């Protein structure tokens, strides 16, 4: 088996070997570069999303855009209030008292617990952004918890959870992958072509020597080395 593989390898021309090795090295280099870039790009995008969630979980944002304090402290923002952020508010006893996105099917909303104590809220807040899924498990979300001061009862502490889906990150990653694969294929094809041309030009004298040696081996002693 080993000798058969060795014979096949020896039967391949030197130009083909060099071209194949060059293409292999280019492919490996591009794979390492692509995987490394994607592994570093996603955390950066998640950090940016966490920063947006941190801003959205602030008291001013929650009161103004999500919980509609102008319409009463017991009322969530209406369906007509557009928001990319899902919000859930827990009172001082840890019970879920308010959410938005009431016009969105329950199965598509983030799967938040029915009870979060203030202590648990502080622990969630300390860990920053964390992943969530929808109630049906089909949609990925990024969430952040914030301990907030409630208006009723005045001065009491509660927990707010703000979440948004990660579709924007998935879109960026998919676009990067498509662009990278496109340019990678072009680089490999151009690299293979240039390598083949360079090897052919460089090894032209050696090919003439090879042809002359073969002619002499066949009995044509009129050839000159």
Backbone torsions as a table, in degrees:
resi	resn	phi	psi	omega
1	UNK	NA	-45.7	-179.2
2	UNK	-65.8	-42.3	-179.5
3	UNK	-66.7	-33.7	178.6
4	UNK	-66.3	-42.8	177.1
5	UNK	-64.5	-38.7	179.4
6	UNK	-65.1	-38.8	178.2
7	UNK	-64.6	-40.6	178.2
8	UNK	-64.6	-39.8	179.2
9	UNK	-66.0	-41.5	179.8
10	UNK	-68.1	-24.7	-179.4
11	UNK	-75.9	-16.4	179.1
12	UNK	-77.4	137.6	-179.3
13	UNK	-68.0	156.1	-178.5
14	UNK	-64.0	-37.0	178.2
15	UNK	-60.6	-43.6	180.0
16	UNK	-66.1	-39.0	179.1
17	UNK	-61.8	-48.1	-178.3
18	UNK	-64.6	-42.2	178.8
19	UNK	-63.0	-44.0	179.7
20	UNK	-62.8	-42.9	179.6
21	UNK	-65.2	-40.1	178.8
22	UNK	-62.9	-45.0	178.7
23	UNK	-63.0	-40.5	179.2
24	UNK	-62.6	-44.5	179.7
25	UNK	-65.2	-39.9	177.0
26	UNK	-62.5	-43.3	-179.6
27	UNK	-63.8	-45.8	179.0
28	UNK	-62.7	-42.1	179.2
29	UNK	-63.1	-41.4	178.8
30	UNK	-67.8	-38.0	178.3
31	UNK	-63.1	-45.9	179.3
32	UNK	-62.8	-42.4	179.2
33	UNK	-63.6	-44.7	-178.8
34	UNK	-65.3	-46.2	-179.8
35	UNK	-64.8	-41.5	179.0
36	UNK	-64.4	-41.2	180.0
37	UNK	-66.3	-43.3	179.8
38	UNK	-65.4	-37.9	-179.9
39	UNK	-67.6	-26.5	177.7
40	UNK	-92.3	-24.9	-177.9
41	UNK	-73.0	-41.8	-175.8
42	UNK	-62.0	-44.7	176.5
43	UNK	-59.4	-35.2	178.2
44	UNK	-64.9	-43.6	178.4
45	UNK	-65.2	-37.6	177.4
46	UNK	-66.3	-37.3	177.5
47	UNK	-63.8	-40.6	177.7
48	UNK	-64.3	-40.4	178.4
49	UNK	-66.7	-37.4	176.7
50	UNK	-63.6	-36.7	177.7
51	UNK	-64.4	-39.1	177.0
52	UNK	-66.2	-40.5	178.3
53	UNK	-65.5	-37.5	178.8
54	UNK	-62.7	-40.8	177.8
55	UNK	-67.9	-38.3	-178.5
56	UNK	-73.5	-20.8	-179.5
57	UNK	-90.8	2.0	176.1
58	UNK	-69.1	154.2	-175.0
59	UNK	-59.6	-41.7	-177.8
60	UNK	-62.9	-43.9	-179.7
61	UNK	-66.0	-45.6	-179.1
62	UNK	-59.5	-47.2	-176.8
63	UNK	-68.0	-38.5	-174.0
64	UNK	-80.3	-45.6	-169.4
65	UNK	-104.8	-27.7	-173.2
66	UNK	-106.5	-41.1	-174.3
67	UNK	-103.7	0.1	170.9
68	UNK	46.5	61.3	-176.8
69	UNK	-61.6	-23.1	-179.9
70	UNK	-65.7	-21.4	-179.8
71	UNK	-101.6	11.0	177.2
72	UNK	116.0	143.3	-175.9
73	UNK	-69.8	-16.9	-177.5
74	UNK	-97.4	6.5	-174.8
75	UNK	-118.4	134.2	177.8
76	UNK	-80.9	166.4	176.0
77	UNK	-58.9	142.9	-176.8
78	UNK	-72.6	168.1	179.5
79	UNK	-60.9	-26.5	-179.1
80	UNK	-74.8	-9.9	179.3
81	UNK	-84.1	105.1	-176.7
82	UNK	-72.2	134.1	178.2
83	UNK	-154.3	136.5	175.0
84	UNK	-85.1	-1.6	-174.9
85	UNK	-112.8	129.7	170.5
86	UNK	-84.2	139.3	-178.9
87	UNK	-133.2	139.8	175.4
88	UNK	-134.0	136.1	-177.6
89	UNK	-119.2	131.4	178.6
90	UNK	-114.2	139.4	-178.2
91	UNK	-81.7	-173.8	-174.9
92	UNK	-65.6	-22.8	177.6
93	UNK	-88.4	-4.7	177.5
94	UNK	95.0	2.4	-179.2
95	UNK	-82.5	143.3	176.9
96	UNK	-74.0	119.7	-174.9
97	UNK	-112.9	-27.2	-177.4
98	UNK	-148.7	145.3	170.9
99	UNK	-143.5	162.2	171.0
100	UNK	-109.5	-162.2	-177.5
101	UNK	61.6	34.0	-179.9
102	UNK	-67.6	-17.7	177.5
103	UNK	-87.5	-0.5	178.7
104	UNK	-101.9	138.1	-179.5
105	UNK	-54.4	143.0	-177.5
106	UNK	-58.6	-35.9	-177.6
107	UNK	-64.4	-24.6	-177.9
108	UNK	-94.3	-6.5	179.3
109	UNK	-81.0	157.3	177.0
110	UNK	-60.0	141.3	-179.5
111	UNK	-83.4	89.3	178.9
112	UNK	-99.0	151.3	179.8
113	UNK	-70.8	159.4	178.5
114	UNK	-80.3	-14.9	-177.1
115	UNK	-143.7	127.2	173.5
116	UNK	-139.5	116.3	178.1
117	UNK	-74.7	166.2	178.7
118	UNK	-63.2	-35.9	178.0
119	UNK	-63.4	-46.0	177.1
120	UNK	-64.5	-36.2	177.6
121	UNK	-62.0	-39.7	178.1
122	UNK	-65.4	-37.9	178.0
123	UNK	-66.0	-42.4	177.2
124	UNK	-64.4	-38.8	179.5
125	UNK	-63.9	-36.5	-177.5
126	UNK	-68.6	-24.2	-178.1
127	UNK	-89.0	-3.7	177.5
128	UNK	74.6	-145.8	-179.1
129	UNK	-72.2	144.8	178.6
130	UNK	-145.9	156.2	-175.6
131	UNK	-79.5	147.6	173.6
132	UNK	-137.5	159.4	172.5
133	UNK	-120.7	165.6	175.7
134	UNK	-72.3	169.0	-178.8
135	UNK	-61.9	-27.0	176.5
136	UNK	-94.3	0.4	176.3
137	UNK	76.9	9.7	-175.5
138	UNK	-98.0	-18.8	-176.1
139	UNK	-117.1	133.6	178.6
140	UNK	-93.4	135.3	179.1
141	UNK	-125.8	159.6	170.6
142	UNK	-117.9	129.8	-173.9
143	UNK	-127.1	159.8	176.0
144	UNK	-147.5	137.7	179.5
145	UNK	-102.7	150.3	-179.7
146	UNK	-145.1	129.0	173.7
147	UNK	-81.1	123.4	-174.0
148	UNK	-123.2	160.4	175.9
149	UNK	-90.5	125.4	-177.0
150	UNK	-84.9	153.1	176.1
151	UNK	-87.0	-18.9	179.3
152	UNK	-147.3	115.3	-5.5
153	UNK	-69.8	148.0	-174.7
154	UNK	-59.9	130.0	176.7
155	UNK	86.5	-9.7	179.6
156	UNK	-73.3	154.5	-179.7
157	UNK	-98.5	143.3	174.9
158	UNK	-140.5	-175.8	-178.7
159	UNK	-124.8	134.7	174.9
160	UNK	-117.8	136.1	174.9
161	UNK	-115.9	126.6	177.4
162	UNK	-117.9	134.0	-177.9
163	UNK	-139.7	152.9	174.0
164	UNK	-145.5	151.3	-177.1
165	UNK	-75.2	159.3	-175.5
166	UNK	-98.3	23.2	-177.7
167	UNK	-62.7	-33.2	179.4
168	UNK	-64.8	-37.6	176.7
169	UNK	-68.2	-42.7	178.7
170	UNK	-61.3	-37.5	179.1
171	UNK	-66.1	-43.7	179.2
172	UNK	-63.3	-44.1	-178.9
173	UNK	-65.4	-40.4	178.7
174	UNK	-65.9	-40.5	177.9
175	UNK	-64.3	-43.1	178.3
176	UNK	-61.6	-43.0	-179.3
177	UNK	-63.2	-42.6	179.7
178	UNK	-64.3	-44.5	179.3
179	UNK	-64.3	-43.0	-178.6
180	UNK	-63.8	-43.7	179.9
181	UNK	-64.5	-40.3	179.2
182	UNK	-61.3	-50.9	179.1
183	UNK	-67.4	-33.9	179.4
184	UNK	-62.9	-44.1	178.8
185	UNK	-63.3	-41.0	179.0
186	UNK	-62.9	-44.2	-179.7
187	UNK	-62.2	-41.6	-179.1
188	UNK	-65.6	-43.8	-179.5
189	UNK	-65.0	-46.1	179.0
190	UNK	-64.7	-41.8	178.8
191	UNK	-61.7	-41.7	178.9
192	UNK	-64.8	-42.8	179.4
193	UNK	-64.4	-44.9	179.4
194	UNK	-65.5	-39.7	178.6
195	UNK	-63.5	-44.1	179.2
196	UNK	-61.4	-43.4	-179.7
197	UNK	-66.1	-43.1	-179.3
198	UNK	-65.8	-42.5	179.7
199	UNK	-65.0	-41.5	179.8
200	UNK	-61.7	-43.8	-180.0
201	UNK	-68.0	-42.6	-176.6
202	UNK	-69.1	-38.8	-174.9
203	UNK	-91.4	9.3	-179.8
204	UNK	-58.7	-46.3	176.6
205	UNK	-61.7	-38.4	179.7
206	UNK	-66.4	-34.1	178.3
207	UNK	-66.1	-36.3	176.9
208	UNK	-65.9	-39.9	177.4
209	UNK	-63.2	-41.0	179.6
210	UNK	-62.2	-42.7	179.8
211	UNK	-66.1	-39.0	178.9
212	UNK	-66.0	-43.9	178.6
213	UNK	-62.5	-37.7	178.7
214	UNK	-66.7	-38.5	178.4
215	UNK	-64.8	-41.6	178.7
216	UNK	-64.7	-40.2	179.0
217	UNK	-63.2	-27.2	179.0
218	UNK	-84.8	-0.9	176.0
219	UNK	105.3	4.0	177.9
220	UNK	-89.1	89.1	-175.7
221	UNK	-84.0	5.7	176.5
222	UNK	-79.3	-12.8	-179.6
223	UNK	-72.7	150.0	178.8
224	UNK	-115.4	138.1	175.9
225	UNK	-81.5	NA	NA
